[in-house]
Amino acid sequence: MLCTSYYDYHEPLKATIPGIEKFQHPVIHPQFWPERLDYSDKHVVIVGSGATAITLLPALTDKAKHVTMLQRSPSYVTSIPQEGAVNTIIRAWLSAVVADRLLWLKHMLLAAFFAMIVYNFPFMVRKSFRDKTIAQLPSTVPYDPHFKPTYDIGRQRVCLSPDGDFFQALRSGRASIETDVIEMVTPDSIQLTFGKVLKPDMIVTATGLKLQFAGGIRITIDDEVYDPSEKWTWKGAMLQDLPNCAFSLGYADAAWTLGADATAQLVTRILANMRRQGVVEVRPYMSEEDKKSVRQRQLFRLGSTYIKTGEHALPKAGNRGQWNGRSFYLKDMAMAWFGDVRRGMVWVKG
């Protein structure tokens, strides 16, 4: 069971930043954050607009003199309460076991409902995000261009700000946001296309993740190198021609752990059947008909730069049958419990 996520743990995504090698102050990538890094009273510039940048900006304002998030294009950002009124009431009146189950169900259903609304009524969601964002911004930070993405909502991840900490940092005056393209990094500055110059003491390159399957494990079958990127995913949990091996991936539009749960349920069912029937090997395979009819689609329904750049490193998801990629949690759980686990699979008895 491969629980390695889908990115390279040793090398970050290399973004093209002109002149970054000339900068004479620290350049930090969040994936390799130094344990004792001191950014007290420093002007920090975070290059990026994804979840990492949205998380770092409020976190660094505790010590930094000022934090600027420099983005080429904006993302959708919305506030979410850490512990809402409904959660508080449920925990106050019910036992811990019952409360945990109810809250799990609530979060799961809300995530599914939100994804459905996003895909079916994007204009309505976009307007709601716009109104909520404007209400939380200080007068010095305009909505356009800093919070007006060019892509449709649902094509990239929505960044969540716990209890609105991102907007609180902007209102405090200790953080700001710039939307522009880097023209050149000099030894002590960042020159932007529209003429503005930033003078940071430290640059944080929150530019994304480099995609990699199975944590870079070298897989061989009978001494032949196995390339996952050339293979298709079976039920989003196993790989074509790779025996007795499953992998855990989550959702792009819901909690990652829900996808891991659906995979675990499917694998447990397969293992139980193997044990009962004396089977020692299960191996997904594509029939000649599948090879002719299955068409490739994205493994993740995202248009993020790091997904487009590194998608070639991931296995292929199909558009039909057992090779169809992930859909949503309730359907995937139904397939894990009751779906066909025989078609497109070789079962070998010992």
ZIUR-V811581 format. One line per field, one symbol per residue. ss: DSSP state (h for helix, s for strand, l for the rest). Layout:
ss->???
This chain:
ss->lsllllsllllllllllllhhhlllssslhhhllllllllllssssslllhhhhhhhhhhlllllsssssslllllssssllllhhhhhhhhhllhhhhhhhhhhhhhhhhhhhhhhhhhlhhhhhhhhhhhhhhhllllllhhhhllllllllllllssssllhhhhhhhhllsssssllssssllllsssllllsslllsssslllllslhhhhllsssllssslhhhlssslllssllllllssllllllllhhhhhhhhhhhhhhhhhhhhhhlsssssslllhhhhhhllsslllllllhhhhhhhhhllsssllhhhsllllhhhhhhhhhhllllllsssssl
